[in-house]
Amino acid sequence: MCELPTLRKIYCLLLACLLAQPVSAGWRGGMFYSGLADNGWQVYYWDGATGKESQITKSPGDKRMPVWVPTLEKVVYKDSVGQICAVDLSGREETLVKGVRTCAHFTVTRDGSDIYYTRLLANNPLRQSLWHASSDDGFSKPELIFRMPRGSIRNVCLSPTGDTVAISHVWRDNEERILLLDLGALEKDATTTAIPITPEHITAAFPRYGKDGKVIYFSKRVGRGNYDLFSFNLASKKTKPVFATASVSEFYPVATSDGRWIFYEMRENAGNAIAVYDMQNKTHRQLKLPRPAKEPCYIDQK
């Protein structure tokens, strides 16, 4: 058997040691995530105080990218055919946005009144654009609101105030840039453009705002097939690494409200797990989940 690289050995040993530690009593809430069940990826909830999980959805077919919306008391997710759906904590599922079957990625305002999502144009995966659906009409009349001159919008994430959306944009090989789109300006002027915050010729994806809206966390490719987490400070306009790991990639970062912890999806050898990084002590911990898991949505209270 081949020897693991030294850095990878250290990382694996560190995770093994941390796994032996009890669940942190400092976490006041929990996390929704996509967990692999016998009938596909389902929505689960993990209790941060006890470390126990519970299954929320049970119908056949994949459920992806769960987002908890407290005013609705529901989890919004994308199903296997690209519909934007919701489930309450009793497990009752429903289609939320009417007539949409090609959603690739979505983001929801904190009050659940507006959903922005990427949707294919003419079934062309290289031409995904930004759409909007509103609770004012029961999410029944979605509208195309923004498209890039070239390429495709992949990931979307609203700022905490709901006035700006961070998007990732692909239009040529080995490049995916993160841009910011001012929704207020767009409403007044349809010619408004999105402003890039990452440079050309790099791959950056999965933007997530910190809870205070001052920082955007994202994944950046740093080597062949390897991604690390970075942050962009909206005030200073500076980017810096959050942490780096060898042979392990990190995606879907989500920070706690105090900014101390970052939950993320960890991928290694095509496996999916969820881990957490302590910004104060600079340590990692893989969560003890009984199944492959991805796309965490941490909440301070359920």
C-alpha positions in Angstrom: 0.0 0.0 0.0 1.3 3.5 -0.9 2.3 5.8 1.9 0.1 8.8 2.5 1.8 12.2 2.1 3.0 13.6 5.4 0.7 16.6 5.5 -2.3 14.3 4.7 -1.2 12.0 7.6 -1.1 14.9 10.0 -4.5 16.1 8.9 -6.1 12.6 9.3 -4.5 12.1 12.7 -5.7 15.6 13.8 -9.3 14.7 12.8 -9.1 11.4 14.6 -8.0 13.0 17.8 -10.7 15.7 17.6 -13.4 13.1 16.9 -12.7 11.7 20.3 -13.7 15.0 21.9 -17.3 15.6 23.1 -19.6 17.8 21.2 -19.0 21.4 22.0 -21.4 22.9 24.6 -20.7 26.3 23.0 -22.9 25.5 20.0 -26.4 26.8 20.8 -28.1 25.4 17.7 -27.8 22.8 15.1 -27.5 22.1 11.4 -29.6 21.0 8.5 -27.8 19.1 5.8 -28.1 16.6 2.9 -27.5 13.1 4.2 -27.3 9.9 2.1 -30.2 7.5 2.8 -31.3 4.3 1.1 -33.6 6.3 -1.2 -31.3 9.2 -2.1 -30.0 12.3 -0.4 -32.5 13.4 2.3 -32.7 16.4 4.6 -31.5 15.7 8.1 -31.1 17.8 11.3 -28.1 17.5 13.6 -28.4 18.8 17.2 -25.3 20.6 18.2 -25.8 20.0 21.9 -26.4 16.2 21.8 -24.7 15.3 18.5 -27.8 13.4 17.5 -29.4 13.5 14.0 -33.0 13.2 12.9 -34.4 12.7 9.3 -36.7 15.3 8.0 -37.6 14.2 4.5 -38.3 10.6 3.5 -39.8 10.6 0.0 -37.8 9.0 -2.8 -35.3 11.2 -4.8 -32.5 13.5 -3.9 -33.0 16.6 -1.8 -30.2 19.1 -2.0 -29.0 22.4 -0.5 -31.3 22.7 2.6 -31.9 26.2 3.9 -33.8 26.8 7.2 -36.3 29.8 6.9 -37.5 30.6 10.5 -40.4 32.8 9.5 -41.8 29.9 7.4 -40.7 27.3 10.0 -39.7 25.2 7.0 -36.6 24.0 5.2 -36.3 25.0 1.6 -34.4 22.6 -0.7 -34.0 21.6 -4.4 -35.4 18.2 -5.4 -34.1 15.7 -7.9 -35.9 17.3 -10.9 -34.9 20.9 -10.1 -38.0 22.0 -8.2 -37.7 24.4 -5.3 -39.5 22.7 -2.4 -40.1 23.0 1.3 -40.6 20.7 4.2 -41.8 21.5 7.8 -40.4 19.8 10.8 -43.2 17.2 10.8 -41.9 16.0 7.4 -44.7 17.4 5.3 -43.2 18.3 1.9 -44.5 20.7 -0.8 -43.4 22.3 -4.0 -42.8 26.0 -3.2 -42.0 27.6 -6.6 -44.6 26.7 -9.1 -43.7 25.6 -12.7 -40.0 25.4 -12.2 -38.1 22.1 -12.9 -34.7 23.3 -14.0 -33.3 25.1 -10.9 -29.6 24.6 -10.4 -29.0 26.7 -7.3 -31.0 29.0 -5.1 -30.9 31.5 -2.2 -33.7 32.7 0.1 -34.3 36.0 2.0 -34.3 35.7 5.8 -38.1 36.3 5.9 -38.8 33.8 3.2 -40.5 36.3 1.0 -38.1 36.2 -2.0 -36.2 33.4 -3.7 -33.5 34.0 -6.2 -32.3 31.0 -8.3 -30.4 30.0 -11.4 -32.3 28.4 -14.2 -31.3 27.0 -17.5 -32.0 28.9 -20.7 -33.2 26.7 -23.6 -31.9 23.7 -21.7 -28.3 24.9 -22.2 -26.1 24.2 -19.1 -23.7 26.9 -20.2 -26.5 29.6 -20.1 -27.9 29.6 -16.6 -29.3 32.9 -15.6 -30.8 34.5 -12.4 -34.5 34.3 -11.7 -36.7 35.7 -8.9 -39.9 34.4 -7.3 -41.9 36.3 -4.7 -44.3 35.2 -2.0 -46.6 38.1 -3.0 -48.0 35.9 -5.7 -47.4 32.6 -4.0 -44.1 32.0 -5.9 -46.3 31.3 -8.9 -44.9 33.9 -11.4 -41.1 33.6 -11.4 -39.3 36.2 -13.6 -35.9 36.3 -15.3 -34.1 39.3 -13.8 -30.4 39.0 -14.8 -28.2 37.3 -17.3 -24.5 37.5 -18.0 -23.4 38.6 -21.5 -21.5 35.3 -21.7 -21.4 32.1 -19.8 -23.4 30.7 -16.9 -24.3 31.8 -13.4 -23.7 28.8 -11.1 -23.9 29.5 -7.3 -26.0 32.3 -5.7 -26.1 33.7 -2.1 -28.0 36.7 -0.7 -26.4 39.1 1.7 -28.0 39.1 5.2 -29.8 42.4 4.3 -31.1 40.9 1.1 -29.9 43.8 -1.1 -27.0 42.1 -2.8 -26.5 38.7 -4.2 -23.1 37.0 -4.6 -22.9 34.9 -7.7 -20.3 32.6 -9.3 -19.9 33.0 -13.0 -18.3 30.6 -15.6 -17.7 31.5 -19.2 -14.3 29.9 -20.0 -12.2 26.9 -19.0 -10.5 26.9 -15.6 -12.2 30.1 -14.5 -15.2 30.7 -12.2 -15.3 34.2 -10.7 -17.4 35.5 -7.8 -19.3 38.7 -8.5 -21.6 40.9 -6.5 -24.9 42.1 -7.9 -26.8 45.1 -6.4 -30.4 44.1 -6.5 -31.7 47.6 -5.7 -29.6 49.1 -8.5 -30.8 46.3 -10.9 -34.4 47.1 -10.1 -33.9 50.7 -11.1 -31.6 50.1 -14.1 -31.8 46.8 -16.1 -28.3 47.5 -17.5 -26.7 47.2 -14.0 -23.7 44.9 -14.1 -22.2 42.5 -11.5 -18.9 43.5 -10.0 -16.2 40.8 -9.6 -14.4 40.3 -6.3 -12.1 37.4 -7.4 -9.6 37.8 -10.3 -9.6 36.2 -13.7 -8.1 32.8 -14.4 -8.9 31.2 -11.1 -11.8 29.0 -9.9 -13.8 30.3 -7.0 -17.2 29.0 -6.0 -19.9 28.5 -3.2 -19.9 32.1 -1.8 -21.5 32.4 1.6 -21.9 35.6 3.6 -20.8 35.7 7.2 -23.7 36.4 9.6 -22.8 40.1 9.9 -22.6 40.6 6.2 -19.0 41.9 6.3 -17.2 38.9 5.0 -17.9 36.4 2.2 -16.4 32.9 2.5 -15.8 30.8 -0.6 -14.0 27.8 -2.0 -11.0 28.4 -4.2 -9.1 25.9 -6.3 -5.5 25.8 -5.2 -4.2 22.8 -7.0 -5.4 20.1 -9.3 -8.7 18.9 -7.8 -8.0 20.6 -4.5 -10.0 23.4 -3.0 -9.4 25.5 0.2 -11.5 28.0 2.0 -10.9 31.8 1.6 -12.6 34.9 2.8 -13.2 38.3 1.2 -13.6 41.4 3.4 -16.1 43.7 1.9 -14.7 46.8 3.6 -11.0 46.3 2.8 -11.6 44.4 -0.5 -8.9 42.0 0.6 -8.9 38.2 0.2 -7.1 35.9 2.5 -7.0 32.1 3.2 -9.1 30.8 6.1 -7.1 27.5 6.2 -5.3 25.1 3.9 -5.3 21.3 3.8 -3.5 18.8 1.6 -5.5 16.3 -0.5 -8.8 17.4 1.2 -11.2 19.9 -0.4 -13.6 22.1 1.5 -16.9 23.5 0.1 -20.1 25.2 1.3 -18.7 27.2 4.2 -21.2 28.6 6.8 -20.2 30.6 9.8 -21.8 30.8 13.2 -23.2 34.2 14.2 -20.3 35.0 16.5 -17.9 34.1 13.6 -15.9 31.6 15.7 -16.9 28.4 13.9 -17.1 27.6 10.2 -19.0 24.5 9.2 -18.1 23.1 5.8 -18.4 20.1 3.5 -15.2 18.0 3.3 -14.5 15.9 0.2 -11.8 13.3 0.0 -11.6 10.4 -2.5 -15.2 11.1 -3.7 -16.5 10.9 -0.1 -18.6 13.5 1.6 -18.5 14.5 5.2 -19.2 17.6 7.3 -16.5 19.2 9.5 -16.1 22.4 11.6 -13.2 24.7 11.9 -12.5 26.7 15.1 -11.3 30.1 14.0 -10.0 30.9 17.5 -8.0 27.7 18.2 -7.2 26.9 14.5 -8.4 23.3 14.8 -10.7 21.1 12.8 -13.3 18.5 13.8 -15.2 16.1 11.6 -18.8 15.6 12.9 -19.8 12.2 14.0 -22.6 11.6 11.5 -23.6 8.0 10.6 -23.8 8.6 6.9 -22.2 10.6 4.1 -23.2 14.2 4.4 -22.9 17.5 2.6 -24.2 21.1 2.2 -24.5 22.2 5.8 -26.8 24.9 6.9 -25.9 25.8 10.5 -28.5 27.8 12.6 -27.9 29.2 16.1 -31.4 28.1 17.2 -34.0 25.9 15.6 
